[in-house]
Amino acid sequence: MRISKLLLSLAPSMVLVACSSGSPPATGTGTTAPPSVDARSADAPASSTAVPAQQAQRGENAFLASCTACHSSGEFNDTAFQTRWRNRTARDLFELMAATMPEDAPNSLPRERYVEIVAYLLTLNGFPTSGTGSGWDVGALGDVGLGTLGSR
């Protein structure tokens, strides 16, 4: 019940990723693309908050394929996003995305796709990447606090 209330209270103010299912990104929109995951520190030391680099790369690809028709990556690393999510976990972000996105077909992406998109969003917010590890699953997201969003 608590998750339902959280989702209902956040959904109107936070429309998240995966709003289309495979539409290519618009060109000539005047926005600059964020650096790719490969451009970030893939050699960062592994830690409980180090994002698995390959998973984040797949998340970037999934974001480009499934989300950019409705969203820009800038929506997910601005001050408003960081403030809204700072007291939550990556699992909370996953749960909201799966429950509300894509807007016309919530929970229609495979669970691992949502996890990958969460991993990508964390890299947009300065979380280091690590080339080690097999990647996160949904359960592991609950251990990833978002308290440091925007401070890395």
Secondary structure as GFF3:
##gff-version 3
##sequence-region A 1 152
A	DSSP	alpha_helix	2	10	.	.	.	ID=ss1
A	DSSP	three_ten_helix	37	39	.	.	.	ID=ss2
A	DSSP	beta_strand	51	52	.	.	.	ID=ss3
A	DSSP	alpha_helix	53	66	.	.	.	ID=ss4
A	DSSP	three_ten_helix	73	76	.	.	.	ID=ss5
A	DSSP	alpha_helix	79	85	.	.	.	ID=ss6
A	DSSP	alpha_helix	90	100	.	.	.	ID=ss7
A	DSSP	alpha_helix	111	124	.	.	.	ID=ss8
A	DSSP	beta_strand	129	130	.	.	.	ID=ss9
A	DSSP	alpha_helix	138	141	.	.	.	ID=ss10
###
